[in-house]
Amino acid sequence: MNRTRAIVRVLWGLAAVAALLIPAVGGTLLDGMPLDSPVDAILIGMAVPVLFALDRSVFDKTVARILVSTLLVTKVAAAALLAPQGFCTTFRTDGPVRGPVEAIEFDEPAGLMRSWDVRAHWGAGTPACSAITRRDYATRLDFPAWFVNLVESANPPRHELNLDMRGIVTVSESGRLAFGTLPEMRPSLTADDALTMAGDGRVEASLTPGSHRVELRARVSGGEWRVVPSWNGQSLWSSALVTRVAPSSIDVALWRVLPMEGALLSLALIGYWFVVALRASPLDRASIGWLALASLAAVFFAWVPMLARFAPLAIGVVIVASVARRNNVTPPAATWLIAVPWLVFAGALAARHVGEFSLYTRGNDWLTYQISAYRIYLYGFWLEAGEKLFYYQPLYRWIAGALHLAFGDSSAGELFWDGACLTIGALLAFSISKPMVGAQAAVVISMTTLAVFTLTPIWYLIGRGLAEISAAGFAWAAALLLSRARTSGLAAVIGAGVFAVLAFYARLNQMLFAGALLVFLLPLETPSRALRHPAALLRSIRASHIAAYVAVLATGVALLALRAWFYTGQPSVFAGTSFGLNHTGLAPSTLLSLPVWRSVSHSLFAEMIVNEVFDPRGLLVYAGCVAAALALLQVPVFSRIPLVASVSVIGALAGALVAHAHGYPGRFSVHLVPLATTSAMLAALTALSRWHARARRHAPSAVAATGAPQATSAR
């Protein structure tokens, strides 16, 4: 495939993603951002990114281009012709919210809280609405009220909010408009200036045919919340037209048609994309059947909490059964077999949280990242990002905010994002293993890698809103791109450099690891014993590739230092960071200090065992680190481990020499897991192969010594 066609596919793919994400003026199904319903989140927020990654050949076809263009035109036409549908909902505190909240400076003088709803507002400025309401809120967590995390962590905390929901309700017949709430919310309903109060939590108003200005007011606090509107006992959203401004005759005529047309076009585009991708996949029908079975197993395990951590084992059994019948598994086929069931699992886990905001515990890094993201995307502090100097890791706050823009107040997007990042680690394990042990064994190693993620304490990090999994995903992506530099050229190297910089931005202690990834410019099949001939190794790498990668890394470091200089006049990468708190103390002046080496040894041990104390679940990773060290020391058997694996394992451990923190066990081991697991399993397979070969050589001599006749095969 030529480069021009590849670029055209990517551009059409991005246009398709944009068309699906652009908020529609109405509707409740496949209506764009925020993806706050399970159907929207699963199909647009999860399935579409997977389809985009796996196959973009669909955009060679006229049908796909017509669907994308028509969907864009439909949404633009609806925005031009129709009044925006839904209630304008606001949440206000009784006073301003000011001061540092979880160490992040915050100032909301009017007390107007902002939801993660791009239909209402994003960026700088003061919004008219906190959110746009086009669905029922049956429980407190259903409300677009992520900001509860902020106001309840403020000083002083704000536990009570004033809820206001206003709009124009247009009906074609007389009837009763009702809002089901709770008595403690003290609701009041105004319809055409007629005020209704209720003591039982349910407020109603009689409406005649036509348009009516409606406003619901309530008081919400730390208890349960509820707002479920209805018209004549039926759901309001399907029975009447609700707009923010007075509707025109065009609105009355088309309020059902255009949103429904957009939903059908979205469904047709996604469905067509899925069918074309499946037909173009490198899998035969039998493998597709096994893939479907593995995906069903993934959904089942995701929805049974006590079994969820064992999902990779169940998926692995099915996938290994699939590859056992194939003579060869190509990297594209392995990508389908490994990535799809695991992403289905991650999506099923995330689907349970769609449309519900998460409550974050105070005093934890995840809440700090969330508040920083809130300040970036909903107040427009794009560069300051909540901290002039990054005491907390820089990049993840931007990632969390972007995911909130797509998925709304829910954190389901962050869970799926983490799952996607871990997929890259499993694919890296496959790529390293395949040249040495073949595709079937490589698939086993990749699925084992995923099992280590779920069985060790890393499981508790998935979807929690911490930076480590994102940083690891970027680093693994950089490694994969570097490994393809021989065929893809300088573009792959530059892309790898960008990903390595993102890994460093997401977790500053991965700077040394980013440098060690240069080893992936070597052929993947190069064994560790090749270190005996360093000149030959250097000749196998293009100097231009090394220079390009280092230049991109240096540029990334310089940009981070430049930001610090902009705010403080001090061009330092680590100024104001937590490095001083987490430093092990290792420095040239402390090389002979026993307490320092005690701290370093604990830091290394914790990273290798995937916990702060001895944990048998981390023994495979620990063994992989030992195997990598023995490989570099040229110990027989171990020296057959690929050099990219052994060097990258040591590179992954390098950060532990200088920094370590004790919170969130397993967080500093994430980037190490695929590399160490691969090293351990390759060492074990090599030893087993040598033992088996030795046993076969000794078998004939043993038979001759005993004089026993050799068995013949029965016919």
C-alpha positions, -999 to +999 in steps of 0.1 A: +000+000+000+015+034-010+018+062+014-007+085-003-035+058+001-025+053+038-028+091+044-061+093+027-074+064+048-063+081+080-079+114+070-112+097+062-110+078+094-105+109+114-134+125+096-156+095+105-145+098+142-153+135+141-187+130+125-196+104+152-184+126+181-198+159+171-228+166+194-262+164+177-287+190+185-312+164+196-318+127+203-306+104+230-291+076+209-257+079+190-260+116+194-223+123+198-205+138+228-208+133+257-210+095+253-231+091+284-253+061+274-240+025+272-248+023+235-230+055+227-200+047+248-196+011+236-201+018+199-185+052+194-161+055+224-148+019+224-156+000+192-147+028+168-112+034+181-105-003+179-118-004+143-097+026+135-066+009+148-073-025+132-085-016+097-090+016+077-094+000+043-132+006+046-125+042+035-113+030+001-150+023-005-175+048-018-202+036+006-181+045+037-173+080+023-209+087+015-220+076+050-193+099+066-202+129+044-240+124+048-236+122+086-216+154+087-240+172+065-270+160+086-255+172+118-245+206+103-280+210+088-297+201+121-275+226+140-285+253+115-322+245+113-332+232+148-331+247+182-308+228+206-328+202+225-328+195+262-330+215+294-303+240+304-292+227+338-271+247+363-256+238+396-245+266+420-230+267+454-241+293+480-209+311+477-176+312+457-153+283+456-117+295+461-083+284+473-062+254+468-082+222+463-059+191+465-029+214+460-044+229+428-053+266+428-090+271+420-113+301+418-150+301+410-163+334+422-199+329+411-202+294+424-214+281+390-201+246+387-193+231+352-201+196+341-181+177+315-206+184+288-192+199+256-228+209+246-229+234+274-194+247+276-157+240+274-126+262+275-125+297+290-155+320+297-186+317+318-212+292+306-249+297+307-255+261+316-236+236+337-249+208+315-276+199+289-302+174+302-316+150+277-319+119+299-333+108+332-312+110+364-324+081+385-296+082+411-271+108+424-243+092+403-264+096+371-262+134+374-235+153+354-220+162+387-183+152+387-177+186+404-189+171+436-154+158+440-142+194+438-167+212+460-166+186+488-127+188+488-127+226+490-119+246+521-146+251+534-164+221+518-196+229+499-220+200+505-252+217+492-259+229+457-288+247+440-301+228+410-320+247+383-334+230+352-351+252+326-363+250+291-393+251+267-416+221+266-437+218+235-467+193+235-494+185+209-521+177+234-532+186+269-517+166+298-496+165+329-459+173+331-443+157+361-408+156+377-401+127+400-376+139+426-371+133+463-387+151+493-354+162+507-346+180+475-375+205+482-384+208+446-405+235+430-418+236+394-427+268+375-447+264+343-456+296+325-451+316+357-474+292+377-455+278+407-460+243+421-446+230+453-448+194+466-439+177+498-436+142+485-409+150+460-431+148+429-440+181+412-466+184+384-481+209+361-510+208+336-501+219+301-522+228+271-511+222+235-483+245+225-450+257+240-445+263+277-416+278+297-407+253+324-382+256+353-375+230+380-356+242+411-343+220+439-317+218+466-293+189+466-267+178+492-247+147+502-277+124+501-295+108+472-307+128+442-333+121+416-349+139+386-371+118+362-394+139+340-425+124+324-454+135+301-487+118+307-469+090+325-445+084+296-408+094+293-407+131+285-378+127+260-398+105+236-432+122+242-425+159+239-402+184+224-378+200+249-356+229+238-335+255+254-351+283+233-385+288+218-389+263+189-399+272+154-423+254+131-393+235+116-384+222+151-419+210+157-419+192+123-384+177+124-375+172+160-378+135+158-367+130+122-332+146+120-319+132+153-332+097+142-316+101+108-283+110+124-285+079+147-293+056+118-264+070+098-241+065+127-252+030+132-249+022+095-214+036+094-202+017+124-219-015+112-205-012+077-170-005+091-172-036+113-183-059+084-156-047+061-129-049+088-140-085+096-138-095+060-104-079+056-090-094+087-062-119+085-083-146+103-101-175+087-136-184+097-126-209+123-103-183+140-131-157+139-153-183+157-126-188+184-123-150+186-160-146+192-159-173+219-130-156+236-149-123+235-179-138+250-158-153+278-143-118+283-177-103+288-188-130+312-157-126+333-159-088+333-195-090+347-187-114+374-165-094+399-150-123+417-138-138+383-127-106+366-090-109+375-088-143+359-102-132+325-068-132+307-064-169+317-098-178+303-092-157+271-058-172+268-070-208+268-094-200+239-069-181+219-042-207+224-066-233+212-072-212+181-035-207+173-026-244+180-043-254+147-025-228+126+009-233+111+018-197+114+003-166+131+012-134+114+016-102+135-017-088+121-035-120+130-019-119+165-031-083+169-067-094+163-064-125+185-047-108+214-061-073+213-098-078+205-108-101+234-088-081+259-104-048+247-138-064+248-130-073+285-119-037+292-149-023+274-173-046+294-156-034+327-160+002+316-196-001+304-208-006+339-197+029+348-210+048+317-232+077+326-221+077+362-196+101+378-170+086+401-163+097+436-126+101+442-110+098+476-093+129+490-056+131+494-048+108+464-030+116+432-060+106+411-082+135+425-054+159+419-052+149+382-089+152+379-091+187+394-062+198+372-080+184+341-111+204+352-091+235+353-075+229+319-105+220+298-134+238+316-116+270+326-091+273+297-058+271+317-042+251+288-006+257+297-007+264+335-028+232+339-033+237+377+004+240+386+031+263+374+056+237+384+046+201+382+048+186+416+025+159+402+033+142+369+026+165+340+008+148+311-020+126+326-042+156+335-045+164+298-053+128+290-080+126+317-096+158+305-098+147+269-114+115+279-139+134+301-148+156+271-156+124+251-173+104+279-188+132+300-186+131+338-181+094+338-146+079+342-154+049+320-131+064+293-101+062+316-107+025+323-109+017+286-079+039+279-058+020+305-070-013+289-059-001+255-024+009+269-020-026+284-028-041+251+003-024+236+024-041+263+010-076+253+016-069+216+052-059+224+057-092+243+045-110+212+068-091+189+099-098+210+090-135+215+080-145+180+114-145+163+128-168+190+100-193+198+074-189+171+040-175+170+021-200+191+045-197+221+046-159+216+008-157+219+011-177+252+037-152+265+015-122+255-016-136+273+006-143+303+016-107+303-020-096+305-026-121+333+003-106+353-014-072+350-046-085+364-033-109+391-007-086+406-015-053+424-015-035+390-051-047+387-061-020+412-045+007+391-066+000+360-091+028+355-081+046+388-069+077+371-031+074+377-004+082+352+017+050+352-003+029+327-004+057+302+033+063+305+040+026+300+017+025+270+035+054+253+069+037+260+058+004+246+044+021+215+078+038+211+095+004+213+072-011+187+078+018+163+116+016+168+115-022+160+099-013+126+124+014+117+143-009+094+113-012+071+094+020+079+123+044+079+129+077+097+092+084+101+089+055+125+119+067+145+105+102+148+071+088+159+089+066+184+107+096+198+074+115+202+059+085+221+090+083+243+086+120+251+050+114+260+060+085+282+085+108+300+059+136+304+034+111+318+059+097+343+091+117+347+111+088+362+109+071+328+135+094+312+162+067+316+139+040+303+131+062+272+168+063+264+172+025+269+145+019+242+172+027+216+180-010+217+149-017+197+167-003+167+185-037+166+168-067+149+145-084+174+161-117+169+195-105+180+205-126+211+221-111+242+253-130+234+258-106+205+272-082+231+304-101+227+308-083+193+298-046+200+313-033+168+290-055+147+260-044+168+267-008+162+271-014+125+236-029+124+220+004+135+218+035+113+234+065+129+207+087+114+181+067+133+199+072+166+204+109+160+168+114+151+155+096+182+179+114+205+170+148+189+133+142+195+140+132+231+162+163+237+135+185+221+109+171+245+131+177+275+139+212+264+102+221+259+094+210+295+123+230+308+112+260+287+078+259+304+094+259+338+115+289+327+083+307+314+067+306+349+097+308+372+127+319+353+144+286+361+149+263+331+148+231+350+130+198+342+127+188+378+121+222+395+092+219+418+086+182+412+083+155+438+118+142+429+133+156+461+107+137+482+111+105+462+148+105+456+166+074+469+196+096+477+219+079+452+245+104+439+282+104+432+288+117+467+267+089+483+281+058+465+296+045+497+266+052+519+250+021+533+216+038+541+214+050+505+220+016+491+195+001+515+169+026+500+180+017+465+178-020+471+142-017+485+133+004+455+146-022+431+130-051+450+096-034+451+097-028+413+108-063+406+083-080+429+054-056+419+047-047+455+062-030+485+067-063+502+074-099+490+045-110+469+045-144+452+023-130+424+053-110+412+078-138+411+075-142+373+085-105+369+113-109+395+126-140+376+125-120+344+147-093+359+172-119+371+172-136+337+179-103+319+208-096+342+222-131+336+218-126+299+238-094+299+265-112+320+267-138+292+256-168+313+248-198+290+212-204+282+202-169+294+225-153+268+200-166+241+174-141+254+168-114+228+191-084+235+161-060+232+145-078+261+175-080+284+186-044+279+151-029+281+145-048+314+176-032+329+166+002+314+131-002+330+148-007+364+171+022+360+146+047+373+144+027+406+180+036+413+172+072+418+135+075+427+108+055+446+075+063+463+056+039+486+020+047+476-001+026+452+018-007+451+028-019+417+026+015+400+064+016+393+064-019+378+038-014+350+063-006+323+085-035+334+059-063+332+059-072+295+096-071+292+104-091+324+076-116+317+090-122+282+125-126+295+115-151+322+094-172+298+120-172+270+146-182+295+124-210+307+116-222+272+152-221+263+162-242+293+134-266+286+144-270+250+180-277+259+170-302+285+147-319+260+174-320+233+199-335+259+174-361+269+169-371+233+206-374+227+211-396+258+181-419+251+198-441+224+229-447+245+208-456+275+189-482+254+222-496+240+236-500+275+207-520+288+205-541+257+167-535+255+152-538+220+139-506+205+101-504+200+086-504+166+055-486+156+024-506+153+007-506+119 
